[in-house]
Amino acid sequence: MSQQYQKYYVPAQSGWPIIGAVALFLIAVGAGTAVQQMNQGGGYGQWLLLAGATLLIIMLIGWFGNVIHESMTGLYSEQMDRSFRQGMSWFIFSEVMFFAAFFGALFYARMLAVPWLGGADNNEMTHALLWPEFSAHWPLVSMPDGGETQAMGWHGLPLYNTIILLISSVTLHLAHVSLEQGKRTALTAWLFLTIVLGIAFLFLQVEEYVHAYVEMGLTLDAGIYGNTFFLLTGFHGMHVTLGTIILIVLFGRVLKGHFTGDQHFAFMAGSWYWHFVDVVWLCLFVFVYVI
């Protein structure tokens, strides 16, 4: 008796990967050129960057639109669904490694580099030669050029944003449960509330950055503390932005009647990503703001 195999849908050749490659090339060249031309009052770099970003958006809309159409027309099998799950799992794992590198840099600076510069672990000569007046402590608000900054506390805006993201995880879970139970009205309401909370988080983060730059003197070039603070929180903000866009796309699909209680991996993938972003923020809140 021959073994029966599921059919695995193989799409026709597409031009979207080439368009995406061109878009990324324009973004890379445009960003690098724009940085070089910042002190020249602008130039063609920013236009290359804008063109690349626009082309990338067009590619994403077109390519994902094709995938959605293929899914809605029943071309995907259970084997294809497993492939999507594996792909999303590997993507989130790569994001975990991405943030692990920046948390590793923070750990190295706090636990090794700063104490060594202060003369710890038989590094008195390093302390004497490089920075005799240096006092090892964290957050490091003093810079070698004599500049001073302030440390961002955990209370206020960071605490509000933590509460917002924790609530958003709950509302998104309730939306997921409503979808599985076939409660479309509750699904729409909970998902919309999650999007509002995501936008509120981004708004408060912008307010925090304005406060840091204008009132605290905490900037991206404010020593190792400023570097690690803005790199970690800034890249997390980019991920929240991407997560919010994903939720908005899912919300539009929900309004069009997409997803059922049994077939909704796209919604589940967006939920995985949002919960991952929330966990990263909790780690940020503890290791960047509190400790």
C-alpha positions in Angstrom: 0.0 0.0 0.0 1.5 3.3 -1.1 1.9 6.1 1.5 -0.2 9.1 0.9 1.5 12.5 1.0 0.0 15.9 1.5 0.3 18.3 -1.4 2.7 21.1 -0.8 1.9 24.3 -2.6 4.7 25.7 -4.7 4.0 29.3 -5.9 4.9 30.6 -9.3 8.0 32.6 -9.8 7.7 36.1 -8.4 9.5 39.4 -8.8 8.9 40.5 -5.2 12.2 39.2 -3.9 14.1 41.2 -6.5 12.1 44.3 -5.7 12.8 43.8 -2.0 16.6 43.4 -2.7 16.6 46.7 -4.7 14.7 48.4 -1.8 17.1 47.2 0.8 20.1 48.4 -1.4 18.6 51.8 -1.7 17.9 52.0 2.0 21.5 51.0 2.9 23.1 53.4 0.4 20.6 56.2 1.2 21.0 55.9 5.0 24.8 55.9 4.7 24.8 58.9 2.4 22.3 60.8 4.4 24.4 60.5 7.5 27.5 61.8 5.6 25.4 64.7 4.3 23.8 65.7 7.6 26.1 68.7 8.1 25.7 69.8 4.5 22.1 70.8 4.8 20.7 67.6 3.0 21.4 66.0 -0.3 20.4 63.1 -2.5 21.0 60.5 0.3 17.7 61.2 2.1 15.8 60.8 -1.3 17.5 57.5 -1.8 16.4 56.4 1.7 12.9 57.6 1.1 12.7 55.8 -2.3 14.0 52.6 -0.7 11.6 52.7 2.2 8.7 53.4 -0.2 9.7 50.5 -2.5 10.0 48.2 0.5 6.5 49.1 1.7 5.2 48.4 -1.8 7.0 45.0 -1.8 5.6 44.0 1.6 2.1 44.9 0.6 2.3 43.1 -2.7 4.1 40.0 -1.4 2.0 39.5 1.7 -1.1 40.2 -0.3 -0.2 37.3 -2.5 0.3 35.1 0.5 -3.0 36.1 2.0 -4.8 35.4 -1.3 -3.2 32.0 -1.6 -4.2 31.2 2.0 -7.8 32.4 1.6 -8.3 30.4 -1.6 -7.4 27.1 0.2 -4.0 26.4 -1.5 -2.2 25.7 1.7 -2.1 22.3 3.4 -1.3 21.3 7.0 2.3 20.8 6.0 2.4 24.4 4.7 1.0 25.5 8.0 3.8 23.7 9.8 6.3 25.4 7.6 4.9 28.8 8.5 5.1 28.0 12.2 8.7 26.9 11.9 9.6 30.0 9.9 8.0 32.3 12.6 9.7 30.4 15.4 13.1 30.8 13.7 12.4 34.5 13.1 11.6 35.1 16.8 14.7 33.1 17.8 16.8 35.4 15.6 15.2 38.4 17.3 16.1 36.9 20.7 19.7 36.6 19.6 19.6 40.2 18.3 18.6 41.5 21.7 20.9 39.1 23.5 23.8 40.8 21.8 22.8 44.2 23.1 22.1 42.9 26.6 25.5 41.3 26.4 27.1 44.6 25.6 25.3 46.2 28.6 26.5 43.3 30.8 30.1 43.7 29.6 30.1 47.5 30.2 28.5 47.3 33.7 30.2 44.2 35.1 33.6 44.2 33.4 34.7 47.3 31.5 33.6 49.9 34.1 35.0 48.1 37.1 38.3 47.4 35.2 38.5 51.1 34.3 38.1 51.9 38.0 41.1 49.6 38.9 39.2 46.4 39.9 40.7 42.9 39.4 44.4 44.1 39.4 43.8 46.8 36.8 45.2 49.7 38.9 47.6 50.6 36.0 44.7 50.8 33.6 42.9 53.1 36.0 46.0 55.3 36.6 46.9 55.7 32.9 43.5 56.0 31.2 41.4 57.9 33.7 42.9 58.5 37.1 39.8 60.6 38.3 37.4 57.8 37.3 35.0 56.4 39.9 33.5 53.0 38.9 29.7 53.2 39.4 26.6 52.6 37.3 24.9 54.4 35.7 28.0 56.1 34.3 27.0 59.8 34.0 30.5 61.2 33.7 32.3 61.3 30.4 36.0 61.5 29.6 35.7 64.9 28.1 34.2 66.3 31.3 30.6 66.2 30.2 27.8 65.2 32.5 24.4 63.6 32.0 21.6 62.3 34.1 20.3 58.7 34.6 16.8 57.9 33.5 14.8 56.7 36.5 12.3 53.8 36.3 9.3 55.8 37.7 7.2 58.1 35.5 7.0 57.4 31.8 9.0 54.1 31.8 6.7 52.7 34.5 3.6 53.9 32.6 4.9 52.2 29.4 5.5 48.9 31.4 1.9 48.9 32.6 0.7 49.7 29.1 2.6 46.8 27.5 1.5 44.4 30.2 -2.1 45.3 29.7 -1.7 45.0 25.9 -0.6 41.4 26.3 -3.7 40.7 28.3 -6.0 42.4 25.7 -4.3 40.6 22.8 -4.7 37.2 24.6 -8.4 38.0 25.2 -8.7 38.8 21.5 -7.1 35.4 20.6 -9.5 33.6 23.0 -12.4 35.5 21.4 -11.3 34.4 17.9 -11.1 30.7 19.0 -14.6 31.0 20.5 -16.0 32.7 17.4 -16.9 35.9 19.2 -16.1 38.4 16.4 -17.4 41.5 18.2 -15.2 40.8 21.2 -12.3 40.0 19.0 -12.6 43.3 17.2 -12.9 45.3 20.4 -9.9 43.6 22.2 -7.7 43.8 19.1 -8.5 47.5 18.6 -7.7 48.2 22.3 -4.3 46.4 21.9 -3.5 48.7 18.9 -4.4 51.8 20.9 -2.1 50.7 23.7 0.7 50.0 21.3 0.4 53.5 19.8 0.2 55.0 23.4 3.5 53.2 24.2 5.2 54.7 21.2 3.8 58.2 22.0 5.1 58.0 25.6 8.5 56.8 24.4 8.8 59.8 22.1 8.0 62.0 25.1 10.6 60.2 27.1 13.3 60.8 24.5 12.4 64.5 24.2 12.7 64.8 28.0 16.0 62.9 27.9 17.5 65.1 25.2 16.1 68.5 26.2 16.0 68.4 30.0 18.5 65.6 31.1 21.3 66.0 28.6 21.0 62.2 28.0 21.8 61.7 24.3 23.1 58.9 22.1 26.7 60.2 22.5 26.5 60.6 26.2 29.1 57.9 26.9 28.5 54.2 27.3 25.4 54.8 29.4 23.7 56.9 26.7 24.8 54.4 24.0 23.4 51.4 25.7 20.2 53.2 26.8 19.2 54.4 23.4 20.3 51.4 21.5 18.3 49.0 23.6 15.2 51.2 24.0 15.4 52.5 20.5 15.6 49.1 18.8 12.8 47.9 21.1 10.7 50.9 20.0 11.3 49.9 16.4 10.0 46.4 17.2 6.9 47.8 18.9 6.3 49.9 15.8 6.6 46.8 13.6 4.3 44.9 16.0 1.7 47.6 15.9 1.8 47.6 12.1 1.2 43.8 12.2 -1.7 44.3 14.6 -3.2 46.9 12.3 -3.0 44.6 9.3 -4.6 41.8 11.4 -7.3 44.2 12.4 -8.1 45.0 8.8 -8.2 41.3 8.0 -10.6 40.7 10.9 -12.9 43.4 9.6 -12.9 41.7 6.2 -14.0 38.4 7.9 -10.7 36.6 7.7 -9.7 33.9 10.2 -11.7 31.2 11.9 -11.4 29.4 15.2 -9.4 26.6 13.5 -7.5 28.5 10.8 -5.8 31.7 12.1 -2.0 31.2 12.2 -1.4 34.7 10.9 -3.2 36.1 13.9 -1.3 33.6 16.2 2.1 34.7 14.6 1.3 38.3 15.3 0.4 37.4 18.9 3.7 35.6 19.3 5.6 38.6 18.1 3.7 41.0 20.4 4.2 38.9 23.5 7.9 38.5 22.6 8.2 42.4 22.4 6.5 42.6 25.8 9.0 40.2 27.4 11.9 42.1 26.0 10.6 45.3 27.5 10.3 43.7 30.9 13.9 42.7 30.7 14.8 46.3 29.6 12.8 47.8 32.4 14.6 45.7 35.0 18.2 45.9 33.7 18.2 49.3 32.1 15.9 51.4 34.3 15.6 49.7 37.7 19.0 47.9 38.5 
